[in-house]
Amino acid sequence: MTDATLIPGSLYGLRTWRVTTDADGEHLTAVNNGTRWPPGGEWLQAACNASRGHAAPAPDCACGIHVWHPRRSSARRVLAGRFEQPGVVEAAGAMEVTHDGFRAERARPYAFVVTPGRNARRVDRLARRYAAEVVEVRDADALLAWCADRGLGLDAQTVDDLLGPENDSERLRLQRGKRRRDMLRIAAAVALSGGLLAAGWAFASGPPSSNRICGRTGCFERCPKPAARAVVIGHQPMPAPPRPKGC
């Protein structure tokens, strides 16, 4: 793409915000740079922070408001952040579209997502402040279904048509990167499981522990179980082993 794509009407996608609080109440801010989003249904206008003197978004820059296409991977990503507020964004103006999302000229919150365990009261307050909807879903698949039912977001085929065949290499690069990340996660899980199993085996098969117990306040002798009665061999009883001092 050499120029920003002009999309007729609004385009929708997924993203997250941080929620900050001051004397004026709760506010949405960008996760990476802390930009505060205006309330009341107003548009956030993008600007380039690199001081290159161009309008945002630009093709050879990272400027613009970043939004993900509604996909399973992006839905899981936005719902995974426990300290971020997930939601659906309405974007307009010039767009820089990529395979995994787009950068927009302006955007505003369209809906805030609530999943089990999240602070629903805070989400209700944010929805009133930003004139947005509240979406209650159980997981990423339910969020995707909600978007699909309302026709929100670009599907994969539309994105391919917009980008053209010259961007197939970028799509393959993203797919390889996803496979690589998946393999690394699987390898890390296997390594962690193996380490836990080895530690458990070493603990179970190790030598019996002594009666000595140590902690931050020092060490002490644990009293053993009382010995059985002395055994008489011949005419001389065998004495029981001595007990540690203090037992």
Stockholm file with secondary structure:
# STOCKHOLM 1.0

chainA/1-247         MTDATLIPGSLYGLRTWRVTTDADGEHLTAVNNGTRWPPGGEWLQAACNASRGHAAPAPDCACGIHVWHPRRSSARRVLAGRFEQPGVVEAAGAMEVTHDGFRAERARPYAFVVTPGRNARRVDRLARRYAAEVVEVRDADALLAWCADRGLGLDAQTVDDLLGPENDSERLRLQRGKRRRDMLRIAAAVALSGGLLAAGWAFASGPPSSNRICGRTGCFERCPKPAARAVVIGHQPMPAPPRPKGC
#=GR chainA/1-247 SS CCSCEECSSCEEEEEEEEEEEETTEEEEECTTTCCBCCSTTCCEECCCTTCCSCCSSCTTSCCSEEEECSCHHHHHHHHHCTTSEEEEEEEEEEEEECSSEEEEEEEEEEEEEECTTSCHHHHHHHHHHHTCEEEECSSHHHHHHHHHHTTCSCCHHHHHHHHCGGGHHHHHHHHHHHHHHHHHHHHHHHHHHHHHHHHHHHHHHSCCCCSEEEETTEEEECCCCCCCCCEEETTEEECCCCCCTTC
#=GC SS_cons         CCSCEECSSCEEEEEEEEEEEETTEEEEECTTTCCBCCSTTCCEECCCTTCCSCCSSCTTSCCSEEEECSCHHHHHHHHHCTTSEEEEEEEEEEEEECSSEEEEEEEEEEEEEECTTSCHHHHHHHHHHHTCEEEECSSHHHHHHHHHHTTCSCCHHHHHHHHCGGGHHHHHHHHHHHHHHHHHHHHHHHHHHHHHHHHHHHHHHSCCCCSEEEETTEEEECCCCCCCCCEEETTEEECCCCCCTTC
//
